[in-house]
Amino acid sequence: MPLPSHLQLPLELHEYIIDYLHDDQRALRACSLAYRGLLRTTRHHLFESIVLRRVADCLRFLDALESSAQTPVRIADYVRDIQLPYMALVRGNRGERKGWRFELLRRILRDLRNLACLRMHAFDWLGFFDLLTMETFAARSLTEAMAAFFPFPNLKKLHIDHCVLRSSRELTRLMSVFPRLSWLDLQLIVEPSIPGESSPEPSDDLRDLQCVELGTNMRTLVADFNYSSQAMLACIVESLLGPPFEVNLSRVVWDAGPLERRQVDDMSLLKEVIRRSEATLESFKATFPEDGESLPQLLISVTHLYVGMVAWLTDLDLSRHQQLTTFTLALRFDVENPFFSALPVFFSGLTSERLRDVHLHFELVDIAAEWAYVDWPRLDQAFASLHRRCPLLSITFHVHSIVVTGSERPHVFHPLKERLSQTIEAGMRVALVLTKTVFRPRDDSNEPLHMEFTTEIEERCWLS
């Protein structure tokens, strides 16, 4: 029964209360049950983001969707972000029940018309694709079958990680059914581990895909070559650069492949991605791999790769990228790596007047020994010159150290401030962010080699 008008609170106050309780699931449920007028606002918070992990989660959520289907406040209308379950869709299902999980998932997704973000974490893509392919024999194309299974006309973000693909074209076709897709995050994309499960890249032409809008809307690409099958991921990225997509990106996050087991030249591919995005690139982050414990027989090839990376950074021309506002380099390998010699030349070539933030990530053990390999006078001069071209720019050094319990973290503040005297004197804002991972013996073990680690909260301070 509605409250008398003199007891009703203003709508703005209702929204303020619910927004305050946005992360308190129990309180939101209580509010939705206590007063019908709060149902829309509470469901916005309760069902905006859904994570499905197992079959039981899927069954409960489907029941909630169907029970509200005939009401004015359908739960399906409030779902904006969903993570698909990591359950087997084919293996373990026999006889008449084979594929019932596939149908369960279809029934959940068919009414989520307002979905904006789709997450596939450890999703059984192989089982899904096998079952979907069986449906294409009924006079439907594979692309049409995908579009019917994922009916999300307004999807903007697609996150895929821990996913096994037989061919890159499978994922390319999936992207093509989301014409408004603007954010693509690909991490740990791998090939089947069982011999014979992989299939060669098909020769079919992708020009028939109706995805011209995708090339216009795609703006962010996150590509992890460090843990993915590099050849597979390279094919996916190359398909985005060519017709019918031909994307021009505004944000690129690139995790380079390990040097000692590199399958493809992803650094040349990255350079092509950046070149294609000359007029649109606003944010760029590159993470370079750790050198690891290279075997002696790999030492020569790894050295050549490092030299190639130095040349890559030296040749990387961002002078025409006038929209660039944020630039980030995350360096996992030791500071004595020759790659660092290219930093002063690279920063001297940045010309974008819109540049506002530069982030440099380092891992340190002994600052006195390791930073001696960096040409700090030249780097200091390059930063000072960069400040004159970009007076609103700030530089942040992110320094991560790994220590054993009882040891002190390397002292970074004063050594870094001394090395950047010209930069600070020129007036550039320089920040320092410190984090550390501490290794300590486990409390329940008497073995000194049984260690556990914790990462402490970062500390931030300004050098200028």
N, C-alpha and C positions, 0 to 999 in steps of 0.2 A: 504494500500500500504506500503511495507517495506521501511524503511529509507535507504538513501544512506550509503554506508559502512563507510564513514568518519564521519557520524553523529551517528553511532551505539555505544552504550556503551558496555564495556566488560561484559560477562555473570556474573562474580563474583560481579560486581557492581550492576547489576540487583538484584541478590539474596540478597545482603546486604541491599538494599533499601526495598525490600519486607519483609525481616526478621525484619527490624526496624518497619515496619507498621503492624506487625503480629496481633495485637489486635485492629486495627482500621478498622472496617468493611467497612465504607464508602470509605475510601481511597483505600482499596483493590479492591472494586468493580470498582472504577474509573480507577484504573490501568489496570484491566482486560479488560475494555471497550476501553481504550485509545490505547493499544498496544497489538497485538495478541501474541507477543513473551513472554509476562508476564502471559499469561493465565494459564499455568501449575503451575507456582509458586504461583500465587494468589489463585487458586483453592485448592491448598494444605492447605492453611491457612483458607480459607473460609468454606471448607466442611470437614475438618479433624474430627471435633467434632460436632455432630448434636444432638439437644435436641428437641424432639417432645412432646408437652404438650396436644394438643387438635386435634380435627378432622381437623380444618382449617390448622394447621401446617402440618399434614399428606398430605392433598391435595396439598398444595403449594410445598412441597418437592417432592412428586411423579411427579408433573408436571415438576419440574426442572430435575429430573432423566430421564424422558422419552424424554424431549426435547433435551437432550445431548446424548442420547443413541447411535445415529448413527454418532457421531463426534469423532475425534481422542482423545479428552480430555473428556472422560465420567466422569460426576460428581461421579457416583457410585464407580469408581476406587480410589477416594481420601478419601472416608469415612473410618475412622479408629475407631471411637468411636460414639456410638449412644445410646440415652436414649429413651426407648419406652414410648408412651403416656399413661397417666392415664385416659383413656376413657372407658366407658362400652362397651364390645364387644357383649353382648347378651341383657341385660336388656334395655328396651326402644326401641328395634327393633322388629317390628311386621311384620307378613306376609312375602311378597316377599323380604322385605328389611332386614330380620333377618340375621345377620351374614355378612352384607356388610362391616362393619368396619374390621372384621376379614380378608376379602379378600383384603381390602385396605392395611392393614398391610403386608399381604403376598406379594403384588406387590411391596411394598417398599423394603422389605428385600431380595427378591430373587436374586438381582444382586450385593449385597454388599459382594463380595467374599474376599475382603481384610480387612474385619472388624476384629479388634483386641480386642475391648472392648465392651461388651453389658451390659447396665444398665436397670434394671427393677425397677422403682420407682412407688409404688402404682399401679402396673400393674394389670389388671383384669385377674388374673390367672384362677379363677374359670370359667369365661365365655370362656376364651381361651381353657381351657382343655376340657370343655363340647363340644365345636365345633370341636376340634381336635379329640376327641374320636369318634364323629359321622363319621369322615372320615376313621377311622380304620376298619369299617365294610366292606370297599371295598378291602378286601384281603391284607391290609397293616398292619404291626405291629405298635404299638404306638410309639416305638422308631424310626422306619423308618419315620413315619409321622412327628415327631419332627425334625428329621434331614433334611427333605425336607422343613419344614417351616423356620428353622434356618440354612441355608446352609453356615456356616462359618467355613471352614476347618482350618483356622489359628487363630481362636479365642483364646486369652490368658487370658483375664480377664472377670469375670462374677460378677457383683454387683447386689444383690437382696435385697431390703428393702421395708417395708410396703407391704408385700405380704401375701395373705391368701391362705393356702394350705389345701386340705382335707387329704392328706397323704404325708409323707416324700418321698415315692417312686416316686412321680411325679417329684420332683426336682432332685432326684438321676438319673432318666432316662434322664432328660434334661442335666445334667452334662456329661453323658456318650456319648452324640453326639458331644462333643468338645474334641477330643483326645489330643489336644495341650494346653488344659486349664492349666494355671499355678497359677492363682490368683482367689480365691473364697472368696467373701465378703457377709456374710449373717447377715442381721440386721432386726429386727422387723418382724420375720417370725411367723405368728400366724395361729390359727385354726379358722374356721367359727364361728361367734357369734350366728348364728341361730341354735337351737337344731335340730339334725338330719342331718345337712349339712356335718359334719365330717364323715369320713369313716375309718374303722379299717385298720391297716397296712396289706397290702396283703401278702399272704404267698408265692408268686412267687419268684423264685430264681433269683438273679441278676447276677449269673455267666454267663448267656447267653449273657450279654452285651459285645460288642466288644470294651472294653475300657482299655486294658492293657497299652496303651500309657499314659492314664491319670494318672495312678499310678506312672509312671516314670516322668511325666512333672509337676504334681501338687507340688507347692513349698510354696504358701502363703495361710493361712487360717485366716479369720477374722470372729469370732463367737460372737454374741451378745446375751448372756443368760439373760441380764438384762431386756430387753423389749420384747423378743421373747417368744413364747410358748416353754418352756424349754424341754418338752418331745419330741415335734416335731423336734427341733433343735438337740437334743441329738441323735435321730435316724439318722439324716442326717450325723452327724459327725461319728457315729459308722459305718455307711455304707462305709465311706471313709477309715476307718481303716481296714475293712475286705475285703475279696475277692469280686470282681475282682480288686478293686482299690489298697488297701494296700499302701497308700501314705506315703512318708517320707518327712516331711516339713522342710523348711529352715527358715520360718518366721511364727510366731503364734501371733495373737492379740486376746485376750480373755477377754470379759466383763462378769464377774461372775454374777450369778443370785442373786436377793435380798434374804436375809436370812430368813425374816419372811414369804415369800411365795414361798419357794423353792420347786419345784416339783420333780426334779431329782438331783442326786449328781454330778453336773457338775464339781466340783473340782477334783473328782476321775477320771472323763473322761479326764479332762485336763492333769492330771498326766500321763494317758495312752498315750495321744497324744505326750507329751514330751518324754516319754520313747521310743516310736516308732521312734522318730526323733533323736535318740541319735547321729548318725553319721553325720547328715545334718543340725541340728538346728543352725542358725546364729543369729536370732533376736527373742526376746520373750518379749511380753508386756502383763501384767495381770492387769485388773482394778477390784478392790474389791468394793462391793456395800456399800452404806450408810446404817447405821442401822435403820434410820428412827425413827418414834415415835411408838415403839413397844407397843402393848397393854399388860396390865399386864398378861393376860392369856398366852401370847406368850413369856413372858420374860424368862422362864426356857428353852424352846426349842431354843430360839435365843442364850442364853448363851452357850448351848451345841454346837450349830453350830459354835460359835466363837472359842470355845476350839478345835473343829475339824479343823478349819482353821489354828489355831496355829500349831497343829500337822501336817497339810498338808504342811505348809511352812517349818517346822523343818525337815520333812521327804523328802522334795523335793531335790533330789540328782542330781545336775548338774555337778558333778565332771567328768563324762565321756563325757560331751558335749564339746569336744575340739574345735569345730568350732564356738562356741558362741562368738559374737562380741558386741552385744547390749542387755542390759537387762533393763526393765522398770517395775516399780510398781506404779500404780496409786491408792491411798488410799482415798476413799470418806468418810469413817467413822471417828469418833472423834479419836484424837491421844491417848486418854486414853484407847482405846480398847486394850485388852490383846494381840491382834495380833502382836503389835509392839515388844513384848518381844522376838519374834522369829527372828527378823531381824539380830542381831549380829551373832547368830549361822548360819543363812543361808549364810550371806556374807563371813563368815569364810570358808565355804565349796566350794566357787567358785574357780576353778583351771585352767580355760581355759586361756592359754597364749595369745590368740587372742582377749581377751576381751578389748574393747576400750571405751565403753560408758555405764554408769549406770545412769538411770534417776529415781528419786523418786519424786512423786507428792503428795503434802499435801494440806489440807484445814485448815486454821487457823483463829482464832478470837483473842485469847490472847495467845501469845507464852509463856509467863512466866507460866501460869497456865496449858496449854495443853501439852507442851513439857516436863514438869516435870515427866511425866509418862514413857518417853523413857529412857532406860539405856544408856545414852550418852557415859560414859567412855568405856563400852564394845563395843559399836558401833564404836566409834573413834578408838579403838584398832583394831577392825576387818578391818576397812578401811585402816589403816596404814599397816597391814599385807597383805591385798589384793594388795596394791601398790607394795610391794616387789615382789610379784608373777607376777604382771601385770604392769610393770613400765610405759606403754603408756596409761594406763586407766585414764579417767577423770569422775568425778561424778557431776551430775547436780541436784540441788534441785529446783523443781518447786513448788512455794508456792502461793496458791490462797486464797485470803481473800474476805469476803463479808462484806461491811460496809454500813452504812446509810450516806446519804449526810451530810457533815459537820464533820464527824468523820475521824480520821487519820487511815491509814493502820498500822497494827502491825509492829514494828521495828524488822527486821529479820536479817539483815546483821551481826551486831556485836555479837548478841547472838549465831548465828550459827557458826561464826568464833571462838568464845571462846570454843564452845562445840567440835570442830573438830581440836583442837590444834595439837594433835599427827599426824593426817592425813596431815595437811598442812605442818608441820615440816618435814614429811617424803618426801615431794616433790610432792604429788599428786595434780593435777589440779582440783579445786573445783569451780563450777559455781553456781550462784543463779539467777533464773528467777522468777520475781514477776509479778503477775497479780491480778486485783481486780475487783469485781462487785459492783457497787455503786447503792443503792436503793434511790430514791428520789420521792417526791410527783409529780404527774402529773401536768403540767402547766395549763391544762384546767379543773382542778378539785379542789374544796374547801374541799374535804374529805381527811383527813390525811391518811386514809388507802388505798386510791387509789394511788398505787405506780407504778413506772416504773423503769427499771434498764438498765444500760449500762456497758459493759465490756471494761475496758481501755486497751490500748496497753501494751504489756509486756515490762518489763525492765530487762536487762541482765547485770550482773556484775560478776567479778571473785573474789573469796575469797583468792586465792593464785596466 
